[in-house]
Amino acid sequence: MAQTPASTTPRPLGDLLRDAGLPVPAAIDREAVITAVADDSRRVIPGALFVAIPGTEDDGGKYIPDAIRRGAALIVASIGCKYADIAGAPVVRVGNARLALGHLAHAFHGWPTRDLLTVGVTGTKGKTTTTYLLEAVLGAAGHRPGVIGTIEGRFGVRRWPTETTTPSPVALASIASEMRGAGATALALEASSHGIEQERLAGVSFDAALFTNLSHDHLDYHGSMEKYGAVKKRLFTEGLAVCPGARAVTNIDEPLGLEIAEAYSALGPVTTFGRTPGANVQILAAHATPFGTVLDLRVLGEPWTIESPLMGPGNVQNTAGTIAFAQALGIDRGVIQRGLAECRRIPGRLEPIHEGQPFLVLVDYSHTPASLEMALGQCHALRSPGGVGRILVVFGCGGDRDALKRPVMGRIAAECADVVWVTSDNPRTENPLAIIDQILQGIPAAAAGRVHVQADRREAIHEALAAAAPGDIVLIAGKGHETYQELNGVKHPFDDAETARAWLREHTR
């Protein structure tokens, strides 16, 4: 694949607009030099092009005057943006400012994903793990892959912070461009439902997209499971459909995965995976071992046995999806196995914390009902034969997010764990005790004696670790890899894994 040099070089305005597929009004100076593309007026530099994005809570049009004061050379705004009428600078009107932003950002950087083997991963659970697995397998196959997602942007030793699972088009295009310039040849990219809905993937050139699963989450934003699923499907029917030859990889155990397979089959190639008979990669059985999981598969009719160092039923699904993608790409079975074997630790995903203690401590990002139930199910699978040892769980629910899942998660914790600590997650701007009260509403009265309430997350973790006995399993759920806790709208340094490690180092003899 021939690579275009990374581009942050200033570009003539007319060329940039044409490259992005936008109109070039006769009245503007087509030779004006554009130095950057921005959607945040605070990041405008002299000569930048500012795109005013109409938001759900705020309108970027209000910041047009600030962008002009900072030196914006051109404003791009929606047709209905009233603030652009008095901009005092050249304005280009567009039907969809979010789409325009993506195309402008990627055009400015020389369309970096066109030079990368780019695969998007969407689903409620498993996006991060799957991108790590794809990175490992693509690396084993000779590619030089980067990853962009919930934890960070990463290529080789380089790291880029990401504020959201799917970054803004400006950040995404910039990171992809830097990766390409540093020698990357492939990119595994997490595609969140918010990212799809808000057109953050506009301008990305996909070679494939992979669907993992769909379960309860983000209903505060999407309104219903039907609307939530429809957004996920758009990655395939809209994002992938405009990329000739792009492949859909989908889990047909899920009703939505089957819908995706049926809808996309008229648009491009489809590879399926799951336990469902007829899947291109069919999961026949999975066996937990002290070292991970052994998967028995049928791959295009041929029996395969694959070993993975990752644990848990969710990772069986993630591994099968990765194999389906790799097999469709023509990667050899031995190379796939070698890549999977190299993917041993994913931060905050059933991450074991070992400091010599006589019980198991796991930190996991499970923050939805399905992911919490799955993580607790894995704890049961890891219990010693005969069910000796208790399962202790520490969890909370995020503030300013889907409140409907709070009592559901309380019920799951009480049903699946022996002892429960209900605590704070990221309360954000909500009252932590009000969130805890909603969680407690789902806990049956008969289980109340096994449930502790401790709003201070650090203290809750300490209490659970102090209560653990030899053979027990302590699951610290909800925040996973995060290194902060947001209270009253302020992010404070906090790390579940480091909190557990510090206590264990002090108290383990």
KOLSE-257120 format. One record per residue (C-alpha): residue number from 0; residue in three letters; chain; x, y, z. Coordinates in Angstrom, 1 decimal. Layout:
// residues N
   num   residuo   cadena       px       py       pz
   NUM       Ala        A        X        Y        Z
...
***
This chain:
// residues 509
   num   residuo   cadena       px       py       pz
     0       Met        A      0.0      0.0      0.0
     1       Ala        A      1.7      3.2     -1.1
     2       Gln        A      1.7      5.8      1.7
     3       Thr        A      1.0      9.5      1.4
     4       Pro        A      3.3     11.6      3.5
     5       Ala        A      1.8     12.8      6.8
     6       Ser        A      0.4     16.3      6.2
     7       Thr        A     -0.1     19.1      8.6
     8       Thr        A      1.3     21.5      5.9
     9       Pro        A     -0.9     24.6      5.4
    10       Arg        A     -3.1     24.3      2.4
    11       Pro        A     -4.8     26.7      0.0
    12       Leu        A     -8.4     27.1      1.1
    13       Gly        A     -9.9     26.3     -2.3
    14       Asp        A     -7.9     23.0     -2.6
    15       Leu        A     -8.9     22.0      0.9
    16       Leu        A    -12.6     22.6      0.4
    17       Arg        A    -12.6     20.7     -2.9
    18       Asp        A    -10.7     17.8     -1.4
    19       Ala        A    -13.2     17.6      1.4
    20       Gly        A    -16.2     17.7     -1.1
    21       Leu        A    -17.4     21.0      0.1
    22       Pro        A    -18.6     24.0     -2.0
    23       Val        A    -16.1     26.6     -2.9
    24       Pro        A    -18.0     30.0     -3.0
    25       Ala        A    -16.8     32.4     -5.7
    26       Ala        A    -16.5     35.2     -3.2
    27       Ile        A    -13.8     33.7     -1.0
    28       Asp        A    -10.1     33.9     -1.4
    29       Arg        A     -9.3     30.5     -2.7
    30       Glu        A     -5.5     31.0     -2.2
    31       Ala        A     -5.9     31.9      1.5
    32       Val        A     -3.6     29.5      3.4
    33       Ile        A     -5.4     27.3      6.0
    34       Thr        A     -3.1     26.4      8.9
    35       Ala        A     -5.4     24.1     10.9
    36       Val        A     -8.9     22.7     11.2
    37       Ala        A    -10.7     23.2     14.6
    38       Asp        A    -14.1     22.7     16.2
    39       Asp        A    -13.0     24.3     19.5
    40       Ser        A    -12.5     28.0     19.3
    41       Arg        A     -9.9     27.8     22.1
    42       Arg        A     -7.7     25.8     19.7
    43       Val        A     -7.9     28.1     16.8
    44       Ile        A     -4.6     29.5     15.6
    45       Pro        A     -4.2     32.3     13.0
    46       Gly        A     -5.2     31.0      9.6
    47       Ala        A     -7.3     28.1     11.0
    48       Leu        A    -10.6     27.0      9.5
    49       Phe        A    -13.3     26.8     12.3
    50       Val        A    -16.3     24.5     12.1
    51       Ala        A    -19.2     25.5     14.2
    52       Ile        A    -20.8     22.3     15.5
    53       Pro        A    -24.5     22.3     16.7
    54       Gly        A    -24.3     20.3     20.0
    55       Thr        A    -26.9     18.6     22.1
    56       Glu        A    -26.2     21.0     25.1
    57       Asp        A    -24.4     23.9     23.4
    58       Asp        A    -24.1     25.4     20.0
    59       Gly        A    -20.6     25.9     18.5
    60       Gly        A    -22.0     28.8     16.6
    61       Lys        A    -21.8     30.9     19.8
    62       Tyr        A    -18.1     30.6     19.6
    63       Ile        A    -17.6     32.0     16.1
    64       Pro        A    -16.7     35.5     17.4
    65       Asp        A    -14.0     33.9     19.7
    66       Ala        A    -12.7     31.9     16.8
    67       Ile        A    -12.5     35.1     14.6
    68       Arg        A    -10.7     37.0     17.4
    69       Arg        A     -8.1     34.2     17.5
    70       Gly        A     -7.5     34.5     13.8
    71       Ala        A     -9.8     32.1     12.0
    72       Ala        A     -9.6     32.6      8.3
    73       Leu        A    -12.9     30.8      7.4
    74       Ile        A    -16.0     29.7      9.2
    75       Val        A    -17.9     26.5      8.2
    76       Ala        A    -21.4     26.4      9.7
    77       Ser        A    -24.8     24.7      9.2
    78       Ile        A    -27.3     26.2      6.9
    79       Gly        A    -29.5     27.1      9.8
    80       Cys        A    -26.8     28.6     12.1
    81       Lys        A    -28.0     32.0     13.1
    82       Tyr        A    -24.6     33.0     14.6
    83       Ala        A    -22.9     32.8     11.2
    84       Asp        A    -25.0     35.6      9.8
    85       Ile        A    -22.9     38.2     11.8
    86       Ala        A    -19.6     36.3     11.7
    87       Gly        A    -17.5     39.1     10.2
    88       Ala        A    -15.4     36.5      8.3
    89       Pro        A    -16.0     34.4      5.2
    90       Val        A    -18.6     31.6      5.8
    91       Val        A    -19.3     28.4      4.0
    92       Arg        A    -22.7     26.9      4.7
    93       Val        A    -23.2     23.2      4.7
    94       Gly        A    -26.1     20.8      5.3
    95       Asn        A    -24.3     18.8      8.0
    96       Ala        A    -21.5     20.5      9.9
    97       Arg        A    -20.4     17.3     11.7
    98       Leu        A    -19.9     15.5      8.4
    99       Ala        A    -18.1     18.5      7.0
   100       Leu        A    -15.8     18.6     10.0
   101       Gly        A    -14.7     14.9      9.5
   102       His        A    -14.0     15.4      5.8
   103       Leu        A    -12.1     18.6      6.4
   104       Ala        A    -10.0     17.2      9.2
   105       His        A     -9.0     14.1      7.2
   106       Ala        A     -8.5     16.1      4.0
   107       Phe        A     -6.2     18.5      5.9
   108       His        A     -4.1     15.6      7.1
   109       Gly        A     -3.9     13.9      3.7
   110       Trp        A     -6.6     11.3      4.4
   111       Pro        A     -4.4      9.1      6.6
   112       Thr        A     -6.7      6.1      7.0
   113       Arg        A     -6.7      5.6      3.2
   114       Asp        A     -3.0      4.5      3.7
   115       Leu        A     -3.8      2.3      6.7
   116       Leu        A     -5.5     -1.1      6.9
   117       Thr        A     -8.3      0.3      9.1
   118       Val        A    -10.8     -1.8     11.0
   119       Gly        A    -13.5     -0.3     13.2
   120       Val        A    -14.9     -2.3     16.2
   121       Thr        A    -18.3     -1.6     17.6
   122       Gly        A    -20.5     -3.2     20.3
   123       Thr        A    -21.5     -2.6     23.9
   124       Lys        A    -18.8     -4.9     25.3
   125       Gly        A    -15.4     -6.1     24.0
   126       Lys        A    -14.4     -3.1     21.8
   127       Thr        A    -11.1     -2.4     23.7
   128       Thr        A    -10.2     -6.1     24.1
   129       Thr        A    -10.9     -6.8     20.4
   130       Thr        A     -8.7     -3.9     19.2
   131       Tyr        A     -5.9     -5.2     21.4
   132       Leu        A     -6.3     -8.7     19.9
   133       Leu        A     -6.4     -7.3     16.4
   134       Glu        A     -3.2     -5.3     17.1
   135       Ala        A     -1.5     -8.5     18.3
   136       Val        A     -2.6    -10.6     15.3
   137       Leu        A     -1.9     -7.9     12.7
   138       Gly        A      1.5     -7.4     14.3
   139       Ala        A      2.3    -11.1     14.1
   140       Ala        A      1.3    -11.0     10.4
   141       Gly        A      3.9     -8.4      9.6
   142       His        A      1.8     -5.2      9.8
   143       Arg        A      2.7     -2.3     12.0
   144       Pro        A     -0.7     -1.6     13.7
   145       Gly        A     -1.8      1.3     15.8
   146       Val        A     -4.8      1.4     18.2
   147       Ile        A     -7.2      4.2     19.0
   148       Gly        A     -9.9      3.7     21.7
   149       Thr        A    -11.0      4.0     25.3
   150       Ile        A     -7.7      3.7     26.9
   151       Glu        A     -5.5      5.7     24.6
   152       Gly        A     -4.1      6.0     21.1
   153       Arg        A     -1.0      3.8     20.8
   154       Phe        A      1.6      2.9     18.2
   155       Gly        A      4.9      1.3     19.2
   156       Val        A      6.2      3.3     22.1
   157       Arg        A      4.1      6.4     21.3
   158       Arg        A      1.0      7.3     23.2
   159       Trp        A     -1.8      9.8     22.6
   160       Pro        A     -4.4     10.6     25.2
   161       Thr        A     -8.0     10.1     24.2
   162       Glu        A    -10.8     12.0     25.9
   163       Thr        A    -13.6      9.7     24.5
   164       Thr        A    -13.7      6.2     23.2
   165       Thr        A    -13.9      7.5     19.6
   166       Pro        A    -12.1     10.8     19.5
   167       Ser        A    -13.4     13.9     17.7
   168       Pro        A    -12.6     14.0     14.0
   169       Val        A     -9.9     16.6     14.6
   170       Ala        A     -8.1     14.4     17.1
   171       Leu        A     -8.7     11.2     15.2
   172       Ala        A     -7.4     12.5     11.9
   173       Ser        A     -4.3     14.1     13.7
   174       Ile        A     -3.5     10.9     15.6
   175       Ala        A     -3.9      8.7     12.5
   176       Ser        A     -1.7     11.0     10.5
   177       Glu        A      1.0     10.9     13.1
   178       Met        A      0.8      7.1     13.3
   179       Arg        A      1.1      7.0      9.5
   180       Gly        A      4.1      9.3      9.6
   181       Ala        A      5.7      7.1     12.2
   182       Gly        A      5.4      4.0     10.0
   183       Ala        A      2.1      2.5     10.9
   184       Thr        A      0.5      0.3      8.3
   185       Ala        A     -2.8     -0.6     10.1
   186       Leu        A     -5.2      0.8     12.6
   187       Ala        A     -7.7     -0.8     15.0
   188       Leu        A    -10.3      1.8     16.0
   189       Glu        A    -13.0      1.6     18.6
   190       Ala        A    -16.3      3.0     17.2
   191       Ser        A    -18.7      3.9     20.1
   192       Ser        A    -22.4      4.6     19.5
   193       His        A    -21.8      8.2     20.5
   194       Gly        A    -19.0      8.4     18.0
   195       Ile        A    -21.2      7.0     15.2
   196       Glu        A    -24.2      9.1     16.1
   197       Gln        A    -22.1     12.3     16.2
   198       Glu        A    -20.3     11.6     12.9
   199       Arg        A    -16.9     11.4     14.6
   200       Leu        A    -15.9      8.7     12.0
   201       Ala        A    -16.7     10.9      9.0
   202       Gly        A    -13.7     10.8      6.7
   203       Val        A    -12.4      7.5      8.0
   204       Ser        A    -11.7      5.0      5.2
   205       Phe        A    -12.6      1.5      6.6
   206       Asp        A    -11.3     -1.8      5.3
   207       Ala        A    -13.5     -3.7      7.7
   208       Ala        A    -15.8     -3.2     10.7
   209       Leu        A    -16.5     -5.8     13.4
   210       Phe        A    -19.6     -6.0     15.6
   211       Thr        A    -19.2     -7.7     19.0
   212       Asn        A    -22.6     -7.6     20.9
   213       Leu        A    -25.4     -5.4     22.1
   214       Ser        A    -26.7     -5.0     25.6
   215       His        A    -28.2     -2.4     28.0
   216       Asp        A    -26.1      0.8     28.0
   217       His        A    -26.4      4.5     27.0
   218       Leu        A    -30.2      4.5     27.0
   219       Asp        A    -30.1      8.0     28.6
   220       Tyr        A    -28.6      9.1     25.2
   221       His        A    -30.3      6.9     22.7
   222       Gly        A    -33.7      6.5     24.3
   223       Ser        A    -34.3      2.8     23.6
   224       Met        A    -32.5     -0.4     22.7
   225       Glu        A    -33.9     -0.2     19.2
   226       Lys        A    -32.4      3.2     18.6
   227       Tyr        A    -29.2      2.2     20.2
   228       Gly        A    -28.9     -0.9     17.9
   229       Ala        A    -29.8      1.2     14.9
   230       Val        A    -26.9      3.5     15.5
   231       Lys        A    -24.5      0.5     15.8
   232       Lys        A    -25.8     -0.8     12.5
   233       Arg        A    -25.1      2.5     10.8
   234       Leu        A    -21.3      1.8     11.0
   235       Phe        A    -22.0     -0.9      8.4
   236       Thr        A    -24.8      0.5      6.3
   237       Glu        A    -23.4      4.0      6.1
   238       Gly        A    -19.7      4.1      7.3
   239       Leu        A    -18.6      0.8      5.7
   240       Ala        A    -20.9      1.0      2.6
   241       Val        A    -19.0      4.0      1.2
   242       Cys        A    -15.7      2.1      1.3
   243       Pro        A    -15.4     -0.2     -1.8
   244       Gly        A    -14.6     -3.8     -0.9
   245       Ala        A    -14.8     -3.2      2.9
   246       Arg        A    -15.7     -6.3      4.9
   247       Ala        A    -18.3     -6.7      7.7
   248       Val        A    -17.4     -9.1     10.5
   249       Thr        A    -20.3     -9.8     12.7
   250       Asn        A    -21.5    -11.9     15.7
   251       Ile        A    -24.6    -13.7     14.5
   252       Asp        A    -25.5    -15.0     17.9
   253       Glu        A    -26.8    -11.5     18.4
   254       Pro        A    -30.1    -10.5     16.6
   255       Leu        A    -28.5     -7.3     15.6
   256       Gly        A    -25.4     -9.1     14.3
   257       Leu        A    -27.7    -11.2     12.1
   258       Glu        A    -29.4     -8.0     10.9
   259       Ile        A    -26.0     -6.5     10.0
   260       Ala        A    -25.0     -9.7      8.1
   261       Glu        A    -28.3     -9.6      6.1
   262       Ala        A    -28.3     -5.9      5.4
   263       Tyr        A    -24.6     -5.7      4.4
   264       Ser        A    -24.5     -8.8      2.3
   265       Ala        A    -25.9     -6.8     -0.6
   266       Leu        A    -23.2     -4.1     -0.2
   267       Gly        A    -20.0     -6.1      0.4
   268       Pro        A    -18.4     -9.2      1.8
   269       Val        A    -19.5    -10.6      5.2
   270       Thr        A    -17.7    -12.9      7.6
   271       Thr        A    -19.7    -14.3     10.6
   272       Phe        A    -18.8    -15.7     13.9
   273       Gly        A    -20.5    -17.1     17.0
   274       Arg        A    -21.9    -20.3     18.3
   275       Thr        A    -24.7    -20.3     15.7
   276       Pro        A    -24.3    -23.3     13.3
   277       Gly        A    -23.3    -22.0      9.9
   278       Ala        A    -21.1    -19.2     11.2
   279       Asn        A    -17.8    -18.9      9.2
   280       Val        A    -16.0    -19.1     12.6
   281       Gln        A    -18.2    -21.2     14.8
   282       Ile        A    -17.5    -21.6     18.5
   283       Leu        A    -18.0    -25.2     19.4
   284       Ala        A    -16.6    -25.2     23.0
   285       Ala        A    -14.4    -23.2     25.3
   286       His        A    -12.4    -24.6     28.2
   287       Ala        A    -11.0    -22.4     31.0
   288       Thr        A     -7.5    -23.3     32.1
   289       Pro        A     -5.1    -21.9     34.7
   290       Phe        A     -3.4    -20.1     31.8
   291       Gly        A     -6.4    -18.7     29.9
   292       Thr        A     -8.9    -20.4     27.5
   293       Val        A     -8.8    -23.2     24.9
   294       Leu        A    -11.3    -22.7     22.1
   295       Asp        A    -12.6    -25.4     19.9
   296       Leu        A    -13.7    -23.8     16.6
   297       Arg        A    -15.0    -24.7     13.2
   298       Val        A    -13.4    -22.3     10.7
   299       Leu        A    -15.0    -22.6      7.2
   300       Gly        A    -15.8    -26.2      8.1
   301       Glu        A    -12.3    -27.1      9.3
   302       Pro        A    -11.7    -27.9     13.0
   303       Trp        A     -9.4    -25.5     14.8
   304       Thr        A     -8.1    -25.6     18.4
   305       Ile        A     -6.8    -22.2     19.5
   306       Glu        A     -5.3    -21.2     22.9
   307       Ser        A     -5.7    -17.7     24.3
   308       Pro        A     -4.2    -16.3     27.5
   309       Leu        A     -7.4    -14.3     28.1
   310       Met        A    -10.1    -15.5     30.5
   311       Gly        A    -13.9    -15.2     30.5
   312       Pro        A    -16.8    -15.9     28.2
   313       Gly        A    -16.6    -12.4     26.7
   314       Asn        A    -13.1    -13.0     25.6
   315       Val        A    -14.2    -16.2     23.8
   316       Gln        A    -16.4    -14.0     21.7
   317       Asn        A    -13.7    -11.4     21.2
   318       Thr        A    -11.2    -14.0     20.2
   319       Ala        A    -13.6    -15.6     17.7
   320       Gly        A    -14.3    -12.2     16.1
   321       Thr        A    -10.6    -11.5     15.8
   322       Ile        A    -10.0    -14.9     14.2
   323       Ala        A    -12.9    -14.2     11.8
   324       Phe        A    -11.3    -11.0     10.7
   325       Ala        A     -7.8    -12.4     10.4
   326       Gln        A     -9.0    -15.5      8.5
   327       Ala        A    -10.9    -13.3      6.0
   328       Leu        A     -7.7    -11.3      5.5
   329       Gly        A     -5.9    -14.5      4.7
   330       Ile        A     -3.7    -14.6      7.8
   331       Asp        A     -2.3    -18.1      8.4
   332       Arg        A     -3.6    -20.1     11.4
   333       Gly        A     -0.2    -20.4     13.0
   334       Val        A      0.3    -16.6     12.7
   335       Ile        A     -3.1    -16.0     14.3
   336       Gln        A     -2.2    -18.3     17.2
   337       Arg        A      1.1    -16.6     17.7
   338       Gly        A     -0.5    -13.2     17.8
   339       Leu        A     -3.2    -14.3     20.2
   340       Ala        A     -0.6    -15.7     22.5
   341       Glu        A      1.2    -12.4     22.7
   342       Cys        A     -1.9    -10.5     23.9
   343       Arg        A     -1.6    -11.4     27.6
   344       Arg        A     -2.8     -8.3     29.6
   345       Ile        A     -5.3     -5.6     28.8
   346       Pro        A     -5.5     -2.8     31.4
   347       Gly        A     -8.6     -2.9     33.5
   348       Arg        A    -10.1     -6.0     31.7
   349       Leu        A    -10.2     -8.8     34.3
   350       Glu        A     -6.8     -7.5     35.2
   351       Pro        A     -5.3     -9.7     38.1
   352       Ile        A     -3.5     -7.8     40.9
   353       His        A     -0.8    -10.0     42.5
   354       Glu        A      1.1     -8.8     45.6
   355       Gly        A      1.5    -12.2     47.3
   356       Gln        A     -2.0    -12.3     48.9
   357       Pro        A     -3.7    -15.7     49.3
   358       Phe        A     -6.8    -14.6     47.4
   359       Leu        A     -7.4    -13.3     43.8
   360       Val        A     -8.1     -9.7     43.0
   361       Leu        A     -9.4     -8.6     39.6
   362       Val        A    -10.0     -5.1     38.3
   363       Asp        A    -12.5     -4.9     35.5
   364       Tyr        A    -14.2     -2.1     33.5
   365       Ser        A    -17.6     -3.8     33.8
   366       His        A    -19.9     -0.9     34.0
   367       Thr        A    -23.1     -2.3     32.4
   368       Pro        A    -25.5     -5.0     33.6
   369       Ala        A    -24.3     -7.5     31.0
   370       Ser        A    -20.6     -6.8     31.6
   371       Leu        A    -20.9     -7.0     35.4
   372       Glu        A    -22.8    -10.3     35.1
   373       Met        A    -20.2    -11.6     32.7
   374       Ala        A    -17.3    -10.6     35.0
   375       Leu        A    -19.0    -12.2     38.0
   376       Gly        A    -19.6    -15.3     36.0
   377       Gln        A    -15.9    -15.5     35.2
   378       Cys        A    -15.2    -15.2     39.0
   379       His        A    -17.4    -18.3     39.5
   380       Ala        A    -15.5    -20.1     36.8
   381       Leu        A    -12.2    -19.3     38.5
   382       Arg        A    -13.4    -20.5     42.0
   383       Ser        A    -11.6    -23.5     43.2
   384       Pro        A    -13.3    -26.9     42.6
   385       Gly        A    -16.2    -27.4     44.9
   386       Gly        A    -17.0    -23.7     45.0
   387       Val        A    -14.7    -23.1     48.0
   388       Gly        A    -14.0    -19.4     48.5
   389       Arg        A    -16.4    -16.4     48.3
   390       Ile        A    -16.9    -13.8     45.6
   391       Leu        A    -16.7    -10.2     46.9
   392       Val        A    -17.5     -7.4     44.5
   393       Val        A    -17.0     -3.6     44.8
   394       Phe        A    -19.0     -1.5     42.3
   395       Gly        A    -20.9      1.6     41.7
   396       Cys        A    -22.6      3.4     38.8
   397       Gly        A    -21.6      6.5     36.9
   398       Gly        A    -23.4      9.8     37.4
   399       Asp        A    -25.1     11.8     34.5
   400       Arg        A    -25.5      8.5     32.6
   401       Asp        A    -28.2      5.9     32.1
   402       Ala        A    -30.0      5.7     35.5
   403       Leu        A    -32.2      2.7     34.4
   404       Lys        A    -29.3      0.3     34.7
   405       Arg        A    -28.5      1.1     38.4
   406       Pro        A    -31.1     -1.1     40.1
   407       Val        A    -30.5     -3.8     37.5
   408       Met        A    -26.8     -3.9     38.4
   409       Gly        A    -27.6     -4.0     42.1
   410       Arg        A    -29.7     -7.1     41.6
   411       Ile        A    -27.0     -8.7     39.5
   412       Ala        A    -24.4     -8.0     42.1
   413       Ala        A    -26.5     -9.4     44.9
   414       Glu        A    -27.4    -12.5     42.9
   415       Cys        A    -23.9    -13.3     41.6
   416       Ala        A    -21.7    -12.3     44.5
   417       Asp        A    -21.5    -13.5     48.1
   418       Val        A    -20.6    -10.1     49.6
   419       Val        A    -21.2     -6.7     47.9
   420       Trp        A    -19.8     -3.2     48.5
   421       Val        A    -21.9     -0.6     46.8
   422       Thr        A    -19.8      2.6     46.4
   423       Ser        A    -19.2      5.5     44.1
   424       Asp        A    -18.0      5.2     40.5
   425       Asn        A    -17.7      8.6     38.7
   426       Pro        A    -20.6     10.5     40.3
   427       Arg        A    -19.8     13.5     38.0
   428       Thr        A    -22.3     16.2     38.9
   429       Glu        A    -24.8     13.9     40.7
   430       Asn        A    -25.1     13.2     44.5
   431       Pro        A    -23.2      9.9     45.1
   432       Leu        A    -25.6      8.8     47.8
   433       Ala        A    -28.6      9.3     45.4
   434       Ile        A    -26.9      7.0     42.9
   435       Ile        A    -26.3      4.4     45.6
   436       Asp        A    -29.9      4.6     46.7
   437       Gln        A    -31.0      3.8     43.2
   438       Ile        A    -28.6      0.8     43.1
   439       Leu        A    -30.0     -0.5     46.4
   440       Gln        A    -33.5     -0.4     45.0
   441       Gly        A    -32.6     -3.5     42.9
   442       Ile        A    -31.2     -5.5     45.8
   443       Pro        A    -33.7     -8.0     47.3
   444       Ala        A    -34.4     -7.6     51.0
   445       Ala        A    -33.2    -11.1     51.6
   446       Ala        A    -29.7    -10.1     50.4
   447       Ala        A    -29.4     -6.9     52.5
   448       Gly        A    -27.3     -8.6     55.1
   449       Arg        A    -24.6     -9.3     52.5
   450       Val        A    -24.5     -5.7     51.2
   451       His        A    -22.3     -2.9     52.5
   452       Val        A    -22.6      0.7     51.6
   453       Gln        A    -19.4      2.8     51.5
   454       Ala        A    -19.6      5.9     49.3
   455       Asp        A    -15.8      6.5     49.5
   456       Arg        A    -14.5      4.2     46.8
   457       Arg        A    -11.0      3.9     48.3
   458       Glu        A    -12.4      2.9     51.6
   459       Ala        A    -14.8      0.4     49.9
   460       Ile        A    -11.8     -1.3     48.2
   461       His        A     -9.9     -1.4     51.4
   462       Glu        A    -12.8     -2.9     53.3
   463       Ala        A    -13.3     -5.6     50.7
   464       Leu        A     -9.6     -6.5     50.7
   465       Ala        A     -9.6     -6.6     54.4
   466       Ala        A    -12.6     -8.9     54.5
   467       Ala        A    -11.1    -11.4     51.9
   468       Ala        A    -10.0    -14.8     53.1
   469       Pro        A     -7.7    -17.3     51.5
   470       Gly        A     -9.4    -18.7     48.3
   471       Asp        A    -11.7    -15.7     47.9
   472       Ile        A    -12.0    -13.6     44.7
   473       Val        A    -12.4     -9.9     45.0
   474       Leu        A    -13.8     -8.1     41.9
   475       Ile        A    -13.3     -4.3     41.7
   476       Ala        A    -15.7     -3.4     39.0
   477       Gly        A    -16.7     -0.3     36.9
   478       Lys        A    -13.6      1.9     36.3
   479       Gly        A    -11.0     -0.5     35.0
   480       His        A     -8.1      1.3     33.4
   481       Glu        A     -9.3      4.8     34.4
   482       Thr        A     -6.8      6.9     36.4
   483       Tyr        A     -9.3      9.4     37.8
   484       Gln        A    -12.6      9.7     39.7
   485       Glu        A    -14.9     12.5     38.7
   486       Leu        A    -16.6     14.2     41.7
   487       Asn        A    -18.7     17.4     41.4
   488       Gly        A    -17.5     17.8     37.9
   489       Val        A    -13.8     17.7     38.9
   490       Lys        A    -11.5     14.8     38.0
   491       His        A     -9.2     13.6     40.8
   492       Pro        A     -6.4     11.1     40.5
   493       Phe        A     -7.7      7.6     41.3
   494       Asp        A     -6.7      4.2     40.0
   495       Asp        A     -8.5      1.0     41.2
   496       Ala        A     -5.5     -1.2     40.4
   497       Glu        A     -3.0      1.0     42.2
   498       Thr        A     -5.4      1.5     45.2
   499       Ala        A     -5.6     -2.3     45.5
   500       Arg        A     -1.8     -2.8     45.0
   501       Ala        A     -0.9     -0.2     47.7
   502       Trp        A     -3.2     -1.8     50.3
   503       Leu        A     -2.0     -5.3     49.5
   504       Arg        A      1.7     -4.3     49.7
   505       Glu        A      1.1     -2.8     53.1
   506       His        A     -1.0     -5.7     54.5
   507       Thr        A      0.3     -8.8     52.8
   508       Arg        A      3.0    -10.7     54.8
***
